[in-house]
């Protein structure tokens, strides 16, 4: 049975006593860490995987794309299912799918099996991630919610950086299979421990999922992501790229028409019209695009220009992961005292500064002196931006729509990451093809411009003021 508590008072349910609810957060963050890790961990191991499984170039691309495509396309549906079927139930179903798919990925003996297992990982992640975030936002309230979302944001930002490190460690050590096998014991641990700490219960919003809306939305987002991925490989002028992007936008327009006609929409229009939701999703889109673009360019520069091994590349990403965590901590403090607007503006300004430093990367030199300072400054700023995006979007969210809102902001994260990499891939195309260093400077200049523009935009778009001391009734199930 759901429990409701008066505003300003902690929930009475024992699962939300201070020690227990923070352990719940630890378990949810472990699961989310696996999901974020698998966005980048494969990139470092991919050359070895391709060699051992005899992957063609298209196969290599789909090992990465199959995961991000299914993950990004299905998160809106996953969030809605969490609202209708129950958050814990959907989380555990997604966790089971993700864990089993990780095992299958490590055991894969050819390209078809690996790509299929990666797609299944994406399906599991799309159920797991929005359900986990909705549990966080309905279990914590007031200042504790900001702290919990700060931890969540740190996992999102630092997890991608640590993925590069672990990819190098496993590839150089026990083998690429452990890039996937490492998820299995973590998944089993969370699956056993979470039900003991977070009892189940009925859904917060009895009803059904609008199947036509869900299918069209999934197809639209999937096609859009495919078009963005293709743009990174074939360019924005490629006919296939343009057709995929146009088809994705058309399907999303059809989705909007269906939503207006049905009585139980996948996403209520009043939710999409709320300024905090719009602001939080735009901030997440830009922040994830800038961060993953910086990861991509830095990894390419270190390995293909400076000739560093995957392991040394991963080790250089470790300080950035620490700095991102520091940025989220500082972001929580700024948000709690001054609000999300100054935290986002300052964060994007730091990201622009870091990107400007990275425009001066030389063709040779010590990366700890040439790359790491700008990389770290960007990571510090974007860490604060990530926590701003989440706290802004989830502010005042009704518990019955926490899963849907979580699905929206997670979809923004994946779309932003894909768009960011596609954008800088085009700008850095000459350098990625081996023709000098100038392309990296052009790409980082583009990133700096976007970050600077966002610093101005968020100073108007993000709602002013500190988050309220309480977020109204707290529902826990």
ChimeraX attribute file (.defattr): number of C-alpha atoms within 10 A of each C-alpha:
attribute: neighborCount
match mode: 1-to-1
recipient: residues
	/A:1	11
	/A:2	13
	/A:3	13
	/A:4	16
	/A:5	15
	/A:6	12
	/A:7	15
	/A:8	14
	/A:9	13
	/A:10	19
	/A:11	21
	/A:12	13
	/A:13	16
	/A:14	13
	/A:15	20
	/A:16	20
	/A:17	13
	/A:18	12
	/A:19	10
	/A:20	15
	/A:21	19
	/A:22	18
	/A:23	17
	/A:24	24
	/A:25	22
	/A:26	17
	/A:27	21
	/A:28	22
	/A:29	24
	/A:30	18
	/A:31	27
	/A:32	22
	/A:33	24
	/A:34	27
	/A:35	26
	/A:36	21
	/A:37	26
	/A:38	26
	/A:39	22
	/A:40	23
	/A:41	27
	/A:42	22
	/A:43	21
	/A:44	27
	/A:45	23
	/A:46	19
	/A:47	14
	/A:48	15
	/A:49	22
	/A:50	17
	/A:51	10
	/A:52	12
	/A:53	15
	/A:54	14
	/A:55	20
	/A:56	11
	/A:57	9
	/A:58	8
	/A:59	17
	/A:60	18
	/A:61	17
	/A:62	21
	/A:63	25
	/A:64	21
	/A:65	22
	/A:66	21
	/A:67	25
	/A:68	28
	/A:69	26
	/A:70	23
	/A:71	30
	/A:72	27
	/A:73	27
	/A:74	25
	/A:75	33
	/A:76	29
	/A:77	26
	/A:78	31
	/A:79	33
	/A:80	33
	/A:81	27
	/A:82	32
	/A:83	28
	/A:84	22
	/A:85	19
	/A:86	22
	/A:87	32
	/A:88	24
	/A:89	20
	/A:90	26
	/A:91	31
	/A:92	22
	/A:93	16
	/A:94	24
	/A:95	28
	/A:96	21
	/A:97	20
	/A:98	30
	/A:99	27
	/A:100	19
	/A:101	26
	/A:102	29
	/A:103	19
	/A:104	21
	/A:105	26
	/A:106	20
	/A:107	16
	/A:108	17
	/A:109	13
	/A:110	15
	/A:111	19
	/A:112	15
	/A:113	15
	/A:114	24
	/A:115	22
	/A:116	19
	/A:117	25
	/A:118	30
	/A:119	25
	/A:120	25
	/A:121	30
	/A:122	30
	/A:123	27
	/A:124	31
	/A:125	34
	/A:126	32
	/A:127	31
	/A:128	32
	/A:129	29
	/A:130	34
	/A:131	32
	/A:132	28
	/A:133	30
	/A:134	27
	/A:135	26
	/A:136	23
	/A:137	29
	/A:138	23
	/A:139	26
	/A:140	26
	/A:141	25
	/A:142	19
	/A:143	18
	/A:144	16
	/A:145	23
	/A:146	25
	/A:147	21
	/A:148	25
	/A:149	26
	/A:150	27
	/A:151	19
	/A:152	26
	/A:153	30
	/A:154	27
	/A:155	26
	/A:156	25
	/A:157	32
	/A:158	26
	/A:159	25
	/A:160	24
	/A:161	29
	/A:162	25
	/A:163	27
	/A:164	30
	/A:165	25
	/A:166	25
	/A:167	29
	/A:168	26
	/A:169	22
	/A:170	21
	/A:171	23
	/A:172	15
	/A:173	11
	/A:174	10
	/A:175	16
	/A:176	24
	/A:177	19
	/A:178	21
	/A:179	25
	/A:180	24
	/A:181	19
	/A:182	17
	/A:183	23
	/A:184	18
	/A:185	11
	/A:186	16
	/A:187	22
	/A:188	14
	/A:189	13
	/A:190	20
	/A:191	19
	/A:192	11
	/A:193	13
	/A:194	19
	/A:195	14
	/A:196	12
	/A:197	16
	/A:198	21
	/A:199	14
	/A:200	16
	/A:201	16
	/A:202	16
	/A:203	20
	/A:204	23
	/A:205	16
	/A:206	12
	/A:207	12
	/A:208	14
	/A:209	17
	/A:210	18
	/A:211	12
	/A:212	15
	/A:213	23
	/A:214	21
	/A:215	15
	/A:216	20
	/A:217	26
	/A:218	24
	/A:219	19
	/A:220	25
	/A:221	26
	/A:222	22
	/A:223	25
	/A:224	30
	/A:225	27
	/A:226	22
	/A:227	28
	/A:228	27
	/A:229	26
	/A:230	22
	/A:231	26
	/A:232	21
	/A:233	17
	/A:234	18
	/A:235	21
	/A:236	18
	/A:237	9
	/A:238	13
	/A:239	12
	/A:240	16
	/A:241	23
	/A:242	18
	/A:243	14
	/A:244	21
	/A:245	23
	/A:246	16
	/A:247	18
	/A:248	24
	/A:249	16
	/A:250	16
	/A:251	21
	/A:252	21
	/A:253	15
	/A:254	15
	/A:255	22
	/A:256	17
	/A:257	12
	/A:258	18
	/A:259	21
	/A:260	13
	/A:261	9
	/A:262	12
	/A:263	10
	/A:264	14
	/A:265	21
	/A:266	24
	/A:267	22
	/A:268	14
	/A:269	12
	/A:270	7
	/A:271	16
	/A:272	13
	/A:273	10
	/A:274	11
	/A:275	15
	/A:276	23
	/A:277	25
	/A:278	20
	/A:279	22
	/A:280	29
	/A:281	24
	/A:282	22
	/A:283	32
	/A:284	29
	/A:285	25
	/A:286	26
	/A:287	33
	/A:288	26
	/A:289	27
	/A:290	32
	/A:291	24
	/A:292	24
	/A:293	25
	/A:294	24
	/A:295	21
	/A:296	18
	/A:297	20
	/A:298	22
	/A:299	21
	/A:300	18
	/A:301	23
	/A:302	20
	/A:303	15
	/A:304	15
	/A:305	17
	/A:306	15
	/A:307	13
	/A:308	16
	/A:309	15
	/A:310	23
	/A:311	19
	/A:312	15
	/A:313	23
	/A:314	24
	/A:315	18
	/A:316	21
	/A:317	23
	/A:318	17
	/A:319	18
	/A:320	24
	/A:321	25
	/A:322	18
	/A:323	23
	/A:324	29
	/A:325	27
	/A:326	18
	/A:327	30
	/A:328	33
	/A:329	20
	/A:330	19
	/A:331	32
	/A:332	29
	/A:333	18
	/A:334	19
	/A:335	24
	/A:336	20
	/A:337	12
	/A:338	15
	/A:339	23
	/A:340	30
	/A:341	25
	/A:342	21
	/A:343	33
	/A:344	32
	/A:345	26
	/A:346	20
	/A:347	30
	/A:348	33
	/A:349	23
	/A:350	25
	/A:351	32
	/A:352	30
	/A:353	20
	/A:354	27
	/A:355	29
	/A:356	20
	/A:357	21
	/A:358	27
	/A:359	22
	/A:360	18
	/A:361	21
	/A:362	18
	/A:363	11
	/A:364	12
	/A:365	11
	/A:366	10
	/A:367	18
	/A:368	10
	/A:369	10
	/A:370	16
	/A:371	22
	/A:372	20
	/A:373	16
	/A:374	23
	/A:375	26
	/A:376	23
	/A:377	23
	/A:378	32
	/A:379	34
	/A:380	28
	/A:381	30
	/A:382	37
	/A:383	35
	/A:384	35
	/A:385	33
	/A:386	33
	/A:387	34
	/A:388	34
	/A:389	30
	/A:390	29
	/A:391	26
	/A:392	27
	/A:393	25
	/A:394	25
	/A:395	21
	/A:396	18
	/A:397	22
	/A:398	19
	/A:399	22
	/A:400	19
	/A:401	22
	/A:402	28
	/A:403	33
	/A:404	29
	/A:405	29
	/A:406	29
	/A:407	29
	/A:408	26
	/A:409	27
	/A:410	25
	/A:411	24
	/A:412	24
	/A:413	26
	/A:414	24
	/A:415	25
	/A:416	27
	/A:417	26
	/A:418	29
	/A:419	26
	/A:420	26
	/A:421	25
	/A:422	23
	/A:423	23
	/A:424	25
	/A:425	25
	/A:426	19
	/A:427	21
	/A:428	20
	/A:429	20
	/A:430	15
	/A:431	21
	/A:432	19
	/A:433	10
	/A:434	11
	/A:435	11
	/A:436	12
	/A:437	20
	/A:438	18
	/A:439	23
	/A:440	27
	/A:441	21
	/A:442	19
	/A:443	24
	/A:444	27
	/A:445	21
	/A:446	20
	/A:447	28
	/A:448	26
	/A:449	16
	/A:450	19
	/A:451	27
	/A:452	19
	/A:453	15
	/A:454	23
	/A:455	24
	/A:456	15
	/A:457	18
	/A:458	22
	/A:459	17
	/A:460	13
	/A:461	17
	/A:462	27
	/A:463	17
	/A:464	13
	/A:465	14
	/A:466	14
	/A:467	22
	/A:468	14
	/A:469	14
	/A:470	20
	/A:471	21
	/A:472	19
	/A:473	20
	/A:474	23
	/A:475	20
	/A:476	27
	/A:477	21
